[in-house]
């Protein structure tokens, strides 16, 4: 008699375990989307329109360098700024802003309209050793490492996925 109760109890536990273990298999399947948007957006994106790219410039070695940069063509900059990049990118207009990067403030955010171009000008005395991304609010962002000589201007274009490429 005890043996029958034991088998019945074991069978009940097995049925419950199978039911609970297989009930939510759709939650266990994950997508391989590596550019999924982070919600809520980071502090650099607070002023960006929902459809804009959330971009930033950042010192590569924050403890050892500083940089003074002028950004032109941004969606959130002040005033009016225009540029005519090399032929691979279209002419643009937008706002402008200055990014003074230092060990205490190594990162500056800005907004870009998808598909637009912009430039980064080094207005400091030395070379600007920076990294740039317009995917600040995605899980696996594209990051470009660049050294801009003084004085120097580098033109970039964005696409619909907020990837950036050098205008050549």
PEGI-V211087 format. One line per field, one symbol per residue. psi: psi as a letter, one per 40 degrees, with the letter a starting at -180 (. if undefined). burial: b if it has 9 or more other ideal C-beta (glycine too) atoms within 8 Angstrom, else e. A space follows every 50 residues. Layout:
psi = ???
burial = ???
This chain:
psi = dddddddddddddddddddddedfdddehiifhefhhhhiiideedeiid eihhiiiihdgdeeiiihihhheieeiiahhiigiideiiiiiaiiihhh hiddgehhiiihhheiiiihhheidiihhiihiffdfidgihhhhihhih iihhhiiiaeefiiihh.
burial = eeeeeeeeeeeeeeeeeeeeeeeeeeeeeeeeeebeebeebbebbeebee ebbbbbbbbbebeebbbbbbbbbbbbbeeebbbebeeebeebebbbbbbb bebeebbbbbbbbbebbbbbbbbbeeebbbbbbbbbbbeebeebeeebeb ebbbbbbbbeebbbeebe
